[in-house]
Each structure stands twice: as structure tokens, then as C-alpha cells.
Amino acid sequence: MQRLLSLAALMSLAACGAKEAQTGVAPDTIDYPETAVVDHMDSYHGTEIADPYRWLEEDVRESERVKDWVEAQNAVTFGYLEDIPERDLIAERMRELWNYERFGRPGKEGDRYYYSYNNGLQNQDVIYVQDALDVEPTLLIDPNEWSEDGTVALASYFPSPDGRHVAYLVQDGGSDWRIAKVIEVDSGEQLGDELEWLKFTGLSWAADGSGFYYSRYPATSDEEKFQALNMNQAVYFHRIGTSQSEDTLVYSNADNPEWGYSASVSDDGRHLVITVWKGTDDRYQIVHQDLADPDAEPVMIIEGFDYDYSLVGSIGDELYFRTNRDAPKNRLIAIDVNQADPDAWREIIPEAEDVLDGVNLVGGKIIADYMQDAQTLVKIFDLEGQQTGTVDLPGIGTAAGFAGKFDDPETFFSYTSFDTPTTVNRLDVATGEVTVFRKPDVAFNPDDYIVKQVFYSSKDGTRVPMFIAHRRDVEPDGNTPTMLYGYGGFNISLTPSFSVTRLAWMDMGGIYAVANLRGGGEYGKAWHKAGTRLNKQNVFDDFIAAGEYLVDEGYTSPSRLAIFGGSNGGLLVGAVTNQRPDLFGAAIPAVGVMDMLRFQEFTAGRFWVDDYGSSDDPAEFAALSRYSPYHNIAEGAEYPAVLVTTADTDDRVVPGHSFKYAARLQAAQGGEAPVLIRIETRAGHGAGTPTEMIIDDYADRWAFLVKNLGMRLPEGYGS
């Protein structure tokens, strides 16, 4: 069980911490590997831009000189981290916290329930199947048997409507590429079906279970697989028991190679809905095919990439969509496929003050979850859009799920918060009764933690919410080690959720803060747009203002404030570290987009132009060049301690971003704080990473912060 820290011990910790902060952390002399500089210039709209580390963009799997650089950097980084005495204690405690049973939300197909499970320290979740909720489940898929190091993962799985088969996607080494396979449920036999070159796709079964629809890209060479742009995706139908070469092409558009497709079959098997996308901005076209008519062809019923149309389900001839057309915070509409003109659309649930985040048609009703200041509210409506009830939630947190078929009498949802491990609940749709399906038992007491929400003003006066969580016996004294996390992009909302890594940080005596920056989806379309393209600086201003709030309100001090973010959040951390190096004691930019002038040249980068803009546009180039982390490192500036993290198989944000950024920051650092890069091998952007690898990664991150924030672990920690 977790050891409680007395108030006296906390006061002693605070006093010691204050002294360390005043005297500073003793610097280490680090002999960084030598990084070659090249004389490379690019011209953008008449402006010459130097790129002295261009060669680090080469694929580490193909380039010997980049491979040597990675090995040399890792030798320095891991040597540094291994010398931090608290590192192994943190890993041990994190492993203890991680060792608890975790359950996914059940889904029902045919007469069977399917759900994911992890017994605690399994590297990958397994899949169980059971014929009823009160019978013993059967192990169906165990990815832990697929590789010795746990790096081959189950990305997702899709039971057939009759429950006879499960199609699933395999992810290798963290890559976005997937291989589809099929297993027979009764026998557990692996069928011979194997589909390659799948990326950014689900699998959607035909109603008779004969096969499924999916999207794939053309095959490419091994040399281009992890860096080349992804173009010419197409929708296919695969019939069980046949080879991929026999799959039927369903839909593509050679005139628009940048388009991508997501195919979904309605629960009644009548409608095939293909959502057409070309970026990350939730602006879609919709293609429909009547599967009841063998002669019907796919027909585009919504043209123009103007609005979000997220398919909810169907009833008869009507397709239900959540959309932001004429409703920046979303509404629910029904479209008759025979009268698809917008004038004929029916509004079911109008736009409300809160953001309509998710909608499901289950049990003859509509279940809608809303975001109110980045927290979940759940309401139940009848088919005419009249509210008939709510689903009560226990506090500041996030509810998700509510999936099912229109005639299902039940649905399942999860609830989580910073101090609440994910609990899976069953909702009786007719009665509204909620019962616990699975509740985890974690080695901590949620009552020992405080979760609250505050609001602060950004640079331009915008009101921004922020969650703050910490142990109840930690009393912020203006010098408490604090981690500030942010993302701020792609319409992604940061709502409260449980994480062992966050719990471990709070268990160490730290404060954990999450800022809901513009660029996310917390307040709908306007909030998102206020943090994109020429408005991207708003995101950085919001994050800087969050740090200033934590200092001004007496939570921490700059020398004890760390910032952390991944992917777009890695960009965020890199940008604000350049802009306000004085405000932070440490920074961890993870798998970040660091070269904002060239991101669109690699793999999925072209999709991000929706949020970032592109250096191909003169005005957007000017904006990007002002904040691009790689290009705005100042020679001789005193930067805080920085630990860059990335992975060699990341084909979402290619590791060259982090390589170039780290090399340039090491060369420019004018202070004594370390600049290190930790490069994981056999890992990607995050998904599918084995448990043990995650524990090692975060033990290194938190140990880096312990050392560079002058942090002292609570008395008795780890013993």
C-alpha cells in the first residue's frame, strides 16, 4: 500500500526544496557526441533558411551515419539517467502501481461479448470472449505471444455481426502500418487471410459476415515505407477465405490522390457510408452505397470539405450524423438517402451551450455526451430529440462509450478521472440503471488526492480552463515541483483521465496540471480555429499564461516548473521553451513536430496542413518560421534542462524532427542545464508500446525531472 507522507515531512521537504532551488542543481559536465554540420540552405518565398542538420532526416533504419549518431546520443543519455539514484526507485514504484487488472468496455456481436483485459504487467492487452456476462470468459487473442520483446501489438479488433469471426489489426514496432488477420471464434483457429499496406483504417463487416470493407495504400518499397508521403488510399472489400489480390475495389479517386477514406456498414447492413477526408480538420465529404441493391454504385451525397459529418447510425432510409454545419458546438441531424439535399435534412438535437461530443443510437434511444468546461455530461433523448433523462457521474471526470445497436437493451461506458482508475459500467437503457461491470483495484487511495479546476486569463484576456491534481497532503508553497501538460491542436480535447504515470508523479510529491489550450475541441469549432494556422501563437500564449498562473498563485516557482507534451504537444513544448526559457526549470518534448517548414514532406505530415498551414504559402511561412522550434533556437541562450524523446520506428512524426532539434539545441545551449535525447528502439509514436517499455521510459523522464528540478522524494519512498 502507498505510504502516507506526514505534514511534518512535507514541510521538511518544502524547506529543503527551497534551499536547493536557491542554490541551484549542481551542473554535470556532459560530453555530447559531435554532430556534423552541413551547409544546406532552402529558399522560401525569397528568404534563405539554413538547415545545418538536414542529414539527420535520413531514415535511421537505412542510414549508417544516423544510426551511429543515435547510438552515440543514447549512450550519453542512458549513462546520465542511470546515474540518477532515484531512477530505479521510481521504476519500482511505477511497476507496483501498474500491476492491477484493467478491463476494456465490452462490445456485443451476435450472442457474444468481447472485451480487452490486462492482468497488470502484461506488455499487451489480450481479448476475451464470453457468451453471457455471468459466465466464465475465454481467451481469444493474446498478442503477448507474438514477440519476445512485446513490440508486436494488437492495434484493434472487429467481431463479425454473427460473432463467428474476429478480424483484427496487427501493429509492429509502433508503426502506423497495420496487417489485418482473421480468427475463428469457436475453434480459435487462425485463418489464412492476411492483408497488408493498411494505415488509418478500421474494418467494417458486411451484415452476413462474409467479409469486410477496409482502406489501404498502394504497396511501397522498404526504403520509402517509413518516410514517404501516404497517397492514393482506396476502399476495398475482402471476402473471408480469399487472398488480398482478389479483393474488390469499392471506391477511389485517382484525380485526388490526397483523399483518404473510412468505410462503415450500418448495423442493419443496408448502408455503406464512406467518409472522405483529406486532413485532420474534421471536414468531410460523404459517399453512400445502398447495399440492399446489388446494382447500386457509391454516390456522393455530401460534397465539399466544409463541415464535420460524423456518422452515428441509421434508422430505415435515414442516416444520423453529428455535424457542426450551422452549429459550431455540434448538433444531431438525420439525412434521408433518397433526399440528401440540405433543405430536406431533419434536425433531431439542436446545438446547445455545451459541446455535443458523442452520440449513439442504442436501445431505441439517443445517448449524447457533452463537454462542459472539458468535463463530461451525459443526456438521454427520445427519437424526436426530447430529453428523457441523464446519466449521473461521480465527479470531475470523463465518460466514454455508450456504443451498441439500435435494438440493444444495454450499453457499456467507462468513467475515469485523474484520481479514478477507469471503471466500466453497464447502463440499462430502458430503466436508466447503472451497475458496475468491472472496477479496478489499484495500490492507492483515491481519497488521498485532490482534483480541481481553475480558470486563468491568457495574454489576450481569453479565459482558459486548467485541471490541477496532487496528493491531499501536498500543500503548495510556491516551490512545489509541478508538471504542466498541454496539447492544443487538431480539435483534440484534454479531459480528465487516469494514468499510472501521472499517479506516479503525484505519488512523488509533485503537482500535475493540464491546461485546456486553444486549438483543442473543448469549446467547439471556434476554440479549435483560434489555435490553428495564423492563430497558432495563441496556443503558446495560453500555455505560457498557465505557467505564469501556477507561479503567481503560489503553486510553484520557475526553477521547479516542468513542461511536458507529445506530438503536437512536443511542438508546443519546443516552441514555448524557445520563447520563455526563463519560466521553466525543465522541458520534455516527446515525439514532437519540430521543423515546421518541412513537416509536410514526410508520411502523414501533409494531413497536418489543416492545423498548421504550410511553408508553401507566404503568409503561413512567415507565421511558421516565427515559432518553429528547430528554427528559433538562439545561440548562447540559457535554456532549461531538456530531455527530448522519440523513437526510431515513429512513422507518424518522423524522428528526424527530434534529431535535428536536439542537435541544434545542444550546440546552442549557453547555460549549464543538460540537453539530452532519448531514442527508443522498436517503438513508434506511442500506440502499441509494451508496458515494460513505457515504465522504463517514464522512470527515465521522472528521474530527469527529479535531478533537474532539485526534487527530493518523500521520506520512505520506494522502501
C-alpha positions in Angstrom: 0.0 0.0 0.0 1.1 3.6 -0.5 2.9 5.2 2.3 1.3 8.3 3.6 3.5 11.4 3.9 3.1 13.3 7.2 2.5 17.1 7.2 5.8 17.5 9.1 7.7 15.5 6.4 6.1 17.7 3.7 7.1 20.9 5.4 10.7 19.4 5.7 10.6 18.6 2.0 9.4 22.0 1.1 12.1 23.7 3.2 14.9 21.5 1.7 13.4 22.1 -1.8 13.5 25.9 -1.3 17.1 25.8 -0.3 18.0 23.6 -3.3 16.1 25.9 -5.7 18.1 28.9 -4.4 21.4 27.3 -4.7 20.6 25.5 -8.0 21.3 22.0 -9.0 24.9 21.2 -9.4 25.6 21.0 -13.2 27.0 17.9 -14.8 29.7 18.1 -17.4 28.3 16.3 -20.4 30.5 15.4 -23.4 27.9 15.5 -26.2 28.6 13.5 -29.3 29.9 15.5 -32.1 27.2 16.2 -34.7 28.3 17.1 -38.2 27.0 20.4 -39.7 26.2 20.8 -43.4 26.0 23.9 -45.5 22.4 23.5 -46.7 20.1 26.4 -47.5 16.4 26.4 -48.6 14.7 29.3 -50.2 11.1 30.1 -49.1 9.5 33.0 -51.0 12.8 34.8 -51.3 14.0 34.1 -47.8 17.1 31.9 -47.3 16.8 29.4 -44.4 19.7 27.4 -43.1 19.2 23.7 -42.3 22.6 22.6 -40.9 21.4 19.2 -39.7 19.4 18.2 -42.8 21.3 14.9 -42.9 19.6 13.8 -39.7 16.4 13.4 -41.6 17.7 10.2 -43.2 15.9 7.0 -42.1 17.8 5.5 -39.1 17.0 2.0 -40.5 18.7 2.8 -43.7 21.5 5.3 -42.9 24.6 4.1 -41.1 25.7 7.7 -40.1 22.3 8.4 -38.5 22.4 5.0 -36.8 25.8 5.8 -35.4 24.6 9.2 -34.2 21.6 7.6 -32.4 23.8 5.1 -30.7 26.2 7.8 -29.5 23.4 10.0 -28.2 21.7 7.2 -26.4 25.0 6.2 -24.8 25.3 9.7 -23.3 21.6 9.9 -22.3 21.2 6.5 -20.7 24.5 6.9 -18.9 23.2 10.2 -17.4 19.9 8.7 -16.4 21.4 5.6 -14.9 23.5 7.7 -12.6 20.3 9.3 -11.0 19.9 7.3 -7.8 16.1 7.8 -7.6 15.6 6.3 -11.1 15.2 2.7 -10.0 13.0 3.6 -7.1 10.7 5.4 -9.4 10.6 2.5 -11.8 9.9 0.0 -9.0 7.0 2.1 -7.6 5.6 2.6 -11.0 5.7 -1.1 -11.6 3.8 -1.6 -8.3 1.1 0.9 -9.3 0.8 -0.6 -12.8 0.2 -4.1 -11.5 -3.6 -4.1 -11.5 -6.3 -5.7 -13.6 -7.6 -3.5 -16.4 -10.7 -4.1 -18.4 -12.0 -2.6 -21.7 -15.6 -1.8 -22.4 -17.5 -4.9 -23.7 -18.9 -4.9 -27.2 -21.6 -7.4 -28.3 -21.9 -9.1 -31.7 -24.2 -12.0 -32.2 -24.7 -13.5 -28.8 -21.2 -12.9 -27.6 -19.4 -10.2 -25.6 -15.9 -9.2 -26.4 -13.5 -7.0 -24.3 -9.9 -6.3 -23.7 -8.1 -7.3 -20.5 -4.7 -6.9 -18.9 -3.7 -8.8 -15.7 -1.4 -6.0 -14.7 2.1 -6.1 -16.2 1.3 -7.8 -19.4 3.1 -6.0 -22.2 -0.1 -6.0 -24.4 -3.8 -6.3 -23.6 -5.5 -9.6 -24.5 -9.0 -10.2 -25.8 -11.6 -12.3 -24.1 -15.0 -13.5 -25.3 -18.0 -14.8 -23.3 -21.5 -15.9 -24.1 -23.1 -14.1 -21.2 -21.9 -11.6 -18.6 -22.3 -14.1 -15.8 -20.2 -17.0 -17.4 -16.5 -17.6 -17.5 -14.8 -15.7 -20.3 -12.5 -17.4 -22.8 -9.1 -16.1 -24.0 -9.4 -15.4 -27.7 -6.3 -13.3 -28.8 -3.1 -13.0 -26.9 -0.6 -10.6 -28.6 2.0 -11.3 -25.8 2.8 -14.5 -27.7 3.6 -12.7 -30.9 7.1 -11.3 -30.0 9.6 -11.8 -27.2 10.0 -8.1 -26.5 6.3 -7.3 -26.6 6.6 -4.8 -29.5 4.2 -6.6 -31.8 0.8 -5.4 -30.7 -3.0 -5.8 -31.3 -4.0 -2.4 -32.7 -7.7 -3.0 -32.8 -10.2 -5.8 -33.4 -13.6 -6.2 -35.1 -16.0 -9.1 -34.4 -18.3 -10.1 -37.2 -22.1 -9.4 -36.8 -22.8 -13.2 -36.3 -20.0 -13.5 -33.8 -18.3 -16.3 -35.7 -15.1 -14.4 -36.7 -12.9 -11.6 -35.4 -10.8 -9.6 -37.8 -8.0 -7.7 -36.2 -5.1 -5.4 -37.0 -1.5 -6.1 -36.0 1.0 -3.3 -35.3 4.7 -4.0 -35.4 7.2 -1.8 -33.6 4.9 1.1 -33.1 4.5 1.8 -36.8 1.2 3.2 -38.2 1.2 0.4 -40.8 -1.2 -2.5 -40.0 -1.7 -6.1 -41.1 -5.2 -7.5 -41.0 -5.8 -11.1 -39.9 -8.9 -13.2 -39.1 -9.6 -15.7 -36.3 -12.5 -18.2 -36.0 -14.1 -17.7 -32.6 -15.3 -21.2 -31.8 -12.1 -23.1 -32.7 -9.6 -20.3 -32.1 -8.2 -21.2 -35.5 -6.2 -18.5 -37.3 -7.4 -18.3 -40.9 -5.1 -17.7 -43.8 -6.4 -14.2 -44.6 -3.7 -11.6 -44.3 -4.0 -8.1 -45.7 -1.1 -5.6 -46.0 -0.5 -1.9 -46.6 -3.3 -0.8 -44.2 -3.0 2.5 -42.4 -5.5 4.9 -40.9 -8.4 2.4 -41.3 -10.8 0.3 -39.4 -12.5 -2.9 -40.7 -16.3 -2.9 -41.2 -18.1 -6.2 -41.7 -20.9 -6.9 -44.2 -24.1 -7.9 -42.5 -23.8 -11.6 -43.5 -20.3 -11.9 -42.1 -18.9 -12.9 -45.5 -16.2 -10.2 -45.4 -15.3 -6.7 -44.5 -14.6 -3.3 -46.0 -11.2 -1.6 -45.4 -8.9 1.1 -46.7 -5.3 0.6 -47.9 -2.5 2.4 -49.7 -0.5 1.1 -52.6 2.5 -1.1 -51.7 5.8 0.8 -51.5 9.4 -0.1 -51.1 11.1 -0.8 -47.7 13.2 2.3 -48.3 10.2 4.5 -48.6 7.8 2.7 -46.2 8.6 4.9 -43.1 9.1 8.3 -44.7 7.3 8.6 -48.0 4.0 10.5 -48.2 0.9 8.4 -48.0 -1.2 8.9 -51.1 -3.8 7.1 -53.2 -5.7 5.4 -50.5 -8.7 3.3 -51.7 -11.6 1.3 -50.2 -11.7 -2.5 -50.8 -13.9 -5.4 -49.8 -12.3 -8.5 -48.6 -14.1 -11.8 -48.7 -13.1 -14.3 -46.0 -11.1 -17.2 -47.3 -9.6 -15.4 -50.3 -6.3 -13.7 -51.0 -5.9 -9.9 -50.8 -5.2 -9.9 -54.6 -8.8 -10.9 -55.1 -10.3 -8.0 -53.1 -12.8 -5.9 -54.8 -12.1 -2.2 -55.3 -15.1 -0.3 -53.9 -14.1 3.4 -54.1 -11.2 5.5 -55.0 -10.5 8.8 -56.8 -7.3 8.9 -58.9 -7.8 12.7 -59.6 -7.5 13.4 -55.9 -4.7 11.2 -54.6 -4.6 13.1 -51.3 -8.1 11.9 -50.3 -8.5 9.3 -47.6 -11.5 7.1 -46.8 -13.2 5.5 -43.8 -15.8 2.9 -44.7 -18.7 1.9 -42.3 -21.6 -0.5 -42.7 -24.8 0.3 -40.9 -26.0 -2.1 -38.2 -28.9 -3.2 -40.4 -26.4 -4.0 -43.2 -28.2 -1.8 -45.7 -26.0 1.2 -45.9 -22.3 1.6 -46.7 -21.1 5.1 -45.7 -17.7 6.2 -46.8 -16.4 9.3 -45.0 -13.9 11.1 -47.3 -11.2 13.1 -45.7 -8.0 14.9 -46.7 -6.6 16.2 -43.5 -7.1 16.4 -39.8 -9.6 19.3 -39.7 -12.8 17.2 -39.3 -14.1 18.4 -42.7 -15.6 15.6 -44.7 -17.5 14.5 -47.8 -19.9 11.6 -47.5 -20.4 8.8 -50.0 -23.3 6.4 -49.8 -24.0 3.0 -51.3 -27.2 1.1 -51.0 -26.1 -2.4 -50.2 -29.6 -3.8 -50.5 -29.5 -3.1 -54.2 -26.8 -5.2 -55.9 -26.7 -2.8 -58.8 -26.2 0.3 -56.7 -23.0 2.3 -57.0 -21.3 4.5 -54.4 -22.8 8.1 -54.7 -21.5 11.2 -53.1 -24.4 12.7 -51.1 -22.4 15.5 -49.3 -19.8 17.3 -51.3 -17.2 19.9 -50.3 -14.8 19.6 -47.4 -16.7 22.2 -45.4 -18.0 20.6 -42.2 -17.8 17.7 -39.8 -20.2 14.9 -40.5 -19.7 12.0 -38.1 -21.9 9.0 -38.7 -23.9 8.0 -35.7 -26.1 5.3 -37.2 -29.2 4.7 -39.3 -32.9 4.0 -39.0 -34.6 2.9 -42.2 -33.7 5.3 -45.0 -32.2 7.9 -42.7 -28.6 8.3 -41.8 -27.9 10.1 -38.5 -24.9 12.5 -38.3 -23.4 14.7 -35.7 -22.4 17.8 -37.5 -21.0 21.3 -36.9 -22.8 22.7 -40.0 -24.7 25.7 -38.8 -23.7 24.6 -35.3 -20.1 25.3 -34.1 -20.8 23.2 -31.0 -22.5 20.4 -33.0 -26.0 19.1 -33.4 -27.6 15.9 -34.5 -29.3 15.6 -37.9 -31.0 12.9 -40.0 -30.5 12.7 -43.8 -32.8 10.7 -46.0 -30.5 9.0 -48.5 -33.3 9.4 -51.1 -33.5 13.2 -50.4 -30.0 14.2 -49.5 -30.4 17.9 -50.3 -29.6 20.0 -47.1 -33.1 21.6 -47.3 -34.5 18.2 -46.5 -32.3 17.4 -43.5 -34.1 16.9 -40.2 -32.6 18.4 -37.0 -33.0 16.0 -34.1 -31.0 17.6 -31.3 -30.1 21.3 -31.8 -26.9 23.0 -30.9 -26.6 23.7 -27.1 -24.4 25.8 -24.9 -22.1 22.8 -24.3 -20.2 20.9 -27.0 -22.0 17.8 -28.3 -19.1 15.4 -28.2 -20.5 12.0 -28.9 -23.9 10.5 -29.9 -25.1 6.8 -30.0 -28.4 5.2 -31.1 -28.9 2.4 -28.5 -32.0 0.7 -27.1 -34.3 2.8 -29.1 -33.0 6.0 -27.7 -30.3 8.6 -28.3 -27.5 8.8 -25.8 -25.5 12.0 -26.1 -22.4 13.0 -24.1 -21.5 16.7 -23.9 -18.4 18.6 -22.8 -18.9 21.3 -20.2 -15.6 23.0 -19.4 -13.8 19.8 -20.5 -15.9 17.6 -18.3 -18.5 15.1 -19.4 -22.3 15.4 -19.1 -24.5 12.6 -20.4 -28.1 13.1 -21.5 -30.7 10.6 -22.9 -33.1 11.7 -25.6 -36.0 10.0 -27.4 -36.0 9.8 -31.2 -37.7 13.1 -31.5 -34.9 14.8 -29.7 -36.7 15.4 -26.4 -34.5 14.8 -23.3 -35.8 12.0 -21.1 -33.0 11.5 -18.6 -29.4 11.8 -17.7 -26.6 9.5 -16.6 -25.2 10.6 -13.2 -21.4 10.7 -13.0 -19.5 10.8 -9.7 -17.4 14.0 -10.2 -14.9 15.8 -12.4 -14.1 13.3 -15.0 -14.7 11.7 -18.4 -17.3 9.2 -19.5 -16.9 7.4 -22.8 -18.5 4.6 -24.7 -22.3 4.0 -24.9 -21.9 2.0 -28.1 -24.3 -0.6 -29.3 -27.0 -1.4 -31.7 -30.3 0.3 -32.0 -32.2 -2.7 -30.5 -29.7 -3.5 -27.8 -31.3 -3.2 -24.3 -27.9 -2.3 -22.7 -24.7 -0.4 -23.3 -21.4 0.0 -21.5 -19.4 3.1 -20.7 -16.2 3.9 -18.8 -15.6 6.6 -16.3 -12.2 8.0 -15.3 -10.5 11.0 -13.7 -7.0 11.9 -12.5 -7.7 10.2 -9.2 -10.1 7.5 -10.5 -8.9 4.4 -12.4 -11.1 3.5 -15.4 -14.3 1.8 -14.2 -16.5 0.0 -16.7 -20.3 0.4 -16.1 -23.4 -1.2 -17.7 -26.3 1.0 -18.5 -29.8 -0.5 -18.7 -31.2 1.9 -21.4 -34.9 1.3 -20.6 -34.6 1.9 -16.8 -31.5 4.1 -16.7 -30.0 1.9 -14.0 -26.2 1.9 -13.9 -24.3 -1.1 -12.5 -20.5 -1.6 -12.2 -19.2 -4.2 -14.7 -15.6 -4.1 -13.7 -13.8 -1.8 -11.2 -10.0 -2.0 -10.9 -8.2 -2.3 -7.6 -5.1 -0.1 -7.6 -2.5 0.2 -4.9 -3.5 3.7 -3.8 -6.4 5.5 -2.1 -8.3 8.0 -4.4 -9.4 9.9 -1.3 -5.7 10.9 -0.8 -5.8 13.1 -3.9 -7.3 16.4 -4.8 -8.6 17.2 -8.3 -9.9 20.7 -9.1 -10.4 23.0 -12.0 -9.3 26.6 -12.2 -9.6 29.3 -14.9 -6.9 31.8 -15.8 -6.5 34.6 -18.4 -4.3 34.3 -21.4 -2.2 37.1 -22.9 -5.2 38.4 -24.9 -7.7 38.0 -22.0 -9.2 34.7 -23.1 -10.5 32.6 -20.2 -8.7 29.2 -20.2 -9.5 26.2 -18.0 -6.9 24.1 -16.3 -7.1 21.0 -14.1 -4.8 20.7 -11.1 -4.3 17.4 -9.2 -2.0 16.4 -6.4 -1.8 14.4 -3.1 -4.1 15.9 -0.5 -1.1 16.1 2.0 0.9 18.2 -0.5 0.4 21.8 0.4 1.7 24.0 -2.5 4.1 26.5 -1.1 5.3 28.4 -4.1 8.2 26.0 -4.7 6.4 22.6 -5.1 7.7 20.6 -8.1 5.0 20.9 -10.8 4.4 19.4 -14.2 2.4 21.3 -16.7 1.0 19.3 -19.6 -0.6 20.6 -22.8 -1.6 19.8 -26.4 -3.6 22.5 -28.0 -4.4 21.2 -31.5 -6.3 19.2 -34.0 -9.6 19.7 -32.2 -8.5 17.2 -29.5 -9.8 17.8 -26.0 -7.9 17.1 -22.9 -10.4 15.7 -20.4 -9.7 14.2 -17.0 -8.3 10.6 -17.2 -6.4 8.2 -15.1 -2.8 7.3 -15.8 -0.3 5.4 -13.8 2.5 7.7 -14.9 0.6 10.7 -13.7 -0.2 9.0 -10.4 3.4 8.1 -10.0 4.4 11.8 -10.4 1.8 12.9 -7.8 3.0 10.0 -5.6 6.4 11.5 -5.8 5.0 14.7 -4.2 4.5 16.6 -7.5 1.6 18.7 -8.7 0.1 17.7 -12.1 -1.6 20.4 -14.2 -3.4 20.1 -17.5 -4.2 23.3 -19.5 -7.0 23.2 -22.0 -5.4 25.4 -24.6 -7.0 26.9 -27.7 -6.6 24.6 -30.7 -8.3 21.8 -28.9 -12.0 21.0 -29.1 -13.1 21.8 -25.5 -15.4 24.7 -26.6 -16.2 23.7 -30.2 -15.1 24.9 -33.6 -14.3 28.5 -32.7 -12.0 27.3 -29.9 -10.2 25.0 -32.3 -9.8 27.5 -35.0 -8.4 30.1 -32.6 -5.3 27.9 -32.2 -4.6 27.0 -35.9 -2.6 28.3 -38.8 -2.0 32.1 -38.4 -3.5 31.9 -34.9 -1.1 29.2 -33.6 0.7 31.6 -31.3 -2.5 31.7 -29.2 -1.7 28.2 -28.1 1.7 29.1 -26.9 0.4 32.2 -25.2 -2.2 30.1 -23.4 0.5 27.6 -22.2 2.9 30.3 -21.1 0.0 32.0 -19.2 -0.8 28.7 -17.5 2.8 28.5 -16.3 2.7 32.1 -15.0 -0.6 31.4 -13.2 1.0 28.4 -11.4 3.8 30.6 -10.3 1.7 33.7 -9.4 -0.8 31.7 -7.5 1.9 30.1 -5.3 1.9 26.6 -6.6 5.5 26.6 -7.8 8.4 28.6 -9.0 10.1 28.7 -12.4 13.0 26.5 -11.2 10.5 23.9 -10.1 8.2 24.1 -13.1 8.4 21.4 -15.8 6.5 21.3 -19.1 5.6 18.1 -21.0 3.8 17.3 -24.2 3.8 14.8 -27.0 3.5 15.0 -30.8 1.7 18.4 -31.4 2.3 18.8 -27.7 6.0 18.3 -28.3 5.9 21.2 -30.8 4.2 23.2 -28.0 6.9 22.4 -25.5 9.7 23.2 -28.0 8.1 26.5 -29.0 7.5 27.8 -25.5 10.9 26.7 -24.3 12.4 28.9 -27.0 10.0 31.8 -26.2 10.2 31.7 -22.4 13.3 29.7 -21.3 13.2 31.7 -18.0 9.8 30.4 -17.0 10.6 26.7 -16.8 13.1 24.5 -15.0 12.8 21.6 -17.3 11.1 20.5 -20.5 10.2 17.2 -22.1 9.2 17.5 -25.7 8.1 14.0 -26.8 7.9 12.8 -30.5 7.4 16.5 -31.4 6.9 18.2 -34.7 10.0 20.4 -34.6 10.7 21.5 -38.2 7.6 23.5 -39.1 8.9 24.3 -42.6 9.3 20.7 -43.8 6.8 18.6 -41.8 4.5 18.2 -44.8 7.3 16.3 -46.7 7.0 13.1 -44.6 4.5 10.3 -44.2 1.3 11.7 -42.6 2.7 15.3 -42.3 0.7 16.6 -45.2 -2.6 15.9 -43.3 -1.5 18.5 -40.6 -1.6 21.4 -43.0 -5.2 21.9 -41.9 -4.0 22.9 -38.4 -0.5 24.3 -39.1 -0.7 25.8 -42.6 2.2 25.3 -44.9 5.5 26.9 -45.7 4.3 26.8 -49.3 2.1 29.7 -48.5 3.9 33.1 -48.0 1.8 34.3 -45.1 1.8 30.9 -43.4 5.5 30.5 -43.9 6.0 33.8 -42.1 4.0 32.6 -39.1 5.6 29.1 -39.1 9.1 30.5 -39.2 8.4 32.7 -36.2 7.7 29.7 -33.9 9.2 26.6 -35.5 11.2 25.0 -32.6 14.1 23.9 -34.7 14.5 27.3 -36.4 14.1 29.6 -33.3 16.9 28.3 -31.0 19.0 31.2 -30.0 22.8 30.7 -30.0 24.1 31.1 -26.4 20.7 31.4 -24.7 20.4 29.8 -21.3 17.8 27.0 -21.8 16.3 24.9 -19.1 17.1 21.2 -18.8 15.6 19.5 -21.9 15.0 15.8 -22.4 13.9 15.1 -26.0 12.2 11.8 -26.5 11.4 10.0 -29.8 11.5 6.5 -31.3 13.2 5.0 -34.4 10.0 3.5 -35.8 7.8 6.6 -35.5 6.3 7.0 -38.9 3.7 9.5 -37.7 6.2 12.2 -36.7 9.4 11.0 -38.2 12.3 11.1 -35.6 14.3 13.4 -37.8 12.3 16.2 -36.3 13.6 15.4 -32.8 17.1 14.6 -34.0 17.6 17.9 -35.7 16.1 19.9 -32.8 18.2 18.1 -30.2 21.4 18.6 -32.2 20.8 22.3 -32.7 19.8 22.9 -29.1 22.9 21.0 -27.8 25.1 23.2 -29.9 23.4 26.5 -28.9 22.9 25.9 -25.2 24.6 28.7 -23.3 23.7 27.6 -19.8 24.7 24.6 -17.7 21.5 22.6 -17.9 21.6 19.3 -19.9 20.1 18.8 -23.3 19.6 15.1 -23.9 17.7 13.0 -26.4 16.3 9.6 -25.5 15.7 7.5 -28.6 13.6 4.3 -28.1 14.2 1.4 -30.5 11.5 -0.8 -31.8 8.9 1.8 -30.9 6.8 4.3 -32.7 4.5 7.3 -31.9 3.1 5.7 -28.8 0.4 3.2 -29.7 1.3 -0.4 -29.1 4.2 0.3 -26.9 4.7 -2.6 -24.4 4.1 -2.0 -20.7 7.7 -2.6 -19.6 9.0 -0.2 -22.2 6.5 2.5 -21.0 7.6 2.0 -17.4 11.3 2.4 -18.4 10.6 5.4 -20.5 8.6 7.3 -17.8 11.0 6.3 -15.0 13.7 8.0 -17.1 11.6 11.1 -17.6 10.6 11.5 -14.0 14.1 10.8 -12.8 15.4 13.5 -15.2 12.9 15.9 -13.5 13.9 14.8 -10.0 17.5 15.7 -10.7 16.9 18.9 -12.7 14.1 20.4 -10.5 16.2 19.8 -7.4 13.3 17.5 -6.2 13.5 15.2 -3.2 11.3 12.2 -3.0 9.1 11.8 0.1 10.6 10.1 3.1 10.4 6.4 2.9 9.6 6.4 -0.8 10.2 3.1 -2.5 11.0 1.2 0.7 
